[in-house]
Amino acid sequence: MCLFQNSKGYLSYIDVSIGEKVAGYSTQMGRLDVMCQNPSNAIVTLGHSGGMGTTC
């Protein structure tokens, strides 16, 4: 499973075993500048251009 982001704040989950998008979400907070995964629980935290953060 891979997580991709674009410049408009849209996240896409891609299943690399089948090569298809399995989910997609709009954060509605604008551009994503930072994406980091916690290695102990796989939670992904996102940093947005306006200083806000989200977790998915």
C-alpha positions, 0 to 999 in steps of 0.5 A: 500500500502506498500513500500519495499526495498532490499539490491540491491536498488530495490523498490517494491510497494505491495498492501496489500488488494490483496497481490500482487506486483503492481510496482517495480523500480530499483534506480540504486544507490546501497544499500538503507540504509534509507527510510523515509516517509513525513506524510503530503504528503506521499513522500518517501525519500531514502538514499543510501550507497554512500551518495546520496538521491532519492525521489519517 
